[in-house]
Amino acid sequence: MANVGRKLGANIWTCMLEADISLDNFARHLGYSVKDVWNVIEGKVIISPAELNKIAVLLKTTKNELVNRESGSLLPDLQYMKEFSNPDNLDRILDLMDEYVELKEAV
């Protein structure tokens, strides 16, 4: 299984699409910036239970559904999550990519 944060982010993104909620509307309703929303979707931040509850209410679902949902059809840009036989390798690669991007942005 992929990193829990990434899985949660993918589930939130899927629910946003199903509920037809744009990134801007999602961010505005929760008091986030669009960058904050992307950090949530990409699994880069830890979401508190209270924030997860707010997200679940906005998306008209439950916290349990957001955390445990097993989507049979991942979004096209998240299809890579299925391609690794060892999910630890996927997490390592994604962590390295995240670090690289953060370093590039800092420079």
C-alpha positions in Angstrom: 0.0 0.0 0.0 1.2 3.5 -0.8 2.1 6.0 1.8 -1.0 6.7 3.9 -0.8 10.4 3.3 -0.6 9.9 -0.4 -3.5 7.5 -0.3 -5.6 10.0 1.7 -4.7 12.7 -0.7 -5.7 10.6 -3.7 -9.0 9.8 -2.0 -9.7 13.5 -1.2 -9.0 14.4 -4.8 -11.3 11.6 -6.1 -14.1 12.8 -3.8 -13.5 16.4 -4.9 -14.0 15.3 -8.5 -17.0 13.3 -7.7 -18.6 16.2 -5.7 -17.6 18.6 -8.5 -15.7 20.8 -6.1 -12.9 22.9 -7.6 -9.6 23.5 -5.9 -10.4 27.1 -5.4 -13.8 26.3 -3.7 -12.3 23.6 -1.6 -9.5 25.9 -0.4 -11.9 28.8 0.3 -14.4 26.7 2.3 -11.6 25.3 4.5 -9.5 28.5 4.8 -6.6 27.0 2.9 -4.5 28.4 0.1 -4.4 26.4 -3.2 -0.9 25.4 -2.5 -2.0 24.0 0.9 -4.7 22.0 -0.9 -2.1 20.6 -3.3 0.1 19.7 -0.3 -2.8 17.8 1.2 -3.6 16.0 -2.1 0.1 15.1 -2.6 0.3 13.7 1.0 2.9 16.2 2.1 1.2 17.3 5.3 -0.4 15.5 8.2 -4.1 16.3 8.6 -5.4 16.5 12.1 -8.6 14.6 12.9 -10.5 17.9 13.2 -9.4 19.0 9.8 -10.1 15.6 8.3 -13.6 15.9 9.7 -14.1 19.3 8.1 -12.9 17.9 4.8 -15.3 14.9 5.1 -18.2 17.2 5.8 -17.4 19.4 2.8 -17.1 16.4 0.6 -20.3 14.8 2.1 -18.5 11.6 3.1 -17.0 10.2 6.3 -13.4 10.3 7.7 -13.4 6.5 7.5 -14.3 6.6 3.8 -11.5 9.1 3.1 -8.9 7.1 4.9 -9.9 3.6 3.9 -11.4 4.0 0.4 -9.8 1.6 -2.1 -10.4 3.2 -5.5 -10.3 0.7 -8.4 -9.6 3.5 -10.9 -6.9 5.8 -9.8 -6.7 9.2 -11.5 -4.6 9.1 -14.6 -1.8 11.2 -13.0 -1.8 8.8 -10.0 -1.7 5.6 -12.1 2.0 5.2 -11.2 0.8 4.1 -7.7 -0.2 0.7 -9.2 3.0 0.1 -11.1 5.3 -0.8 -8.2 5.4 -4.4 -6.9 7.1 -3.1 -3.7 5.2 0.0 -2.3 8.2 1.0 -0.2 10.1 1.7 -3.4 7.3 3.9 -4.6 7.4 5.9 -1.3 11.2 6.2 -1.5 11.1 7.6 -5.1 8.2 10.0 -4.3 10.0 11.2 -1.2 13.2 11.9 -3.2 11.2 13.7 -5.8 9.5 15.8 -3.1 12.8 16.7 -1.6 14.3 17.6 -5.0 11.3 19.9 -5.7 11.6 21.6 -2.3 15.3 22.2 -2.8 14.7 23.6 -6.3 12.0 25.9 -4.9 14.3 27.1 -2.1 17.1 27.9 -4.6 
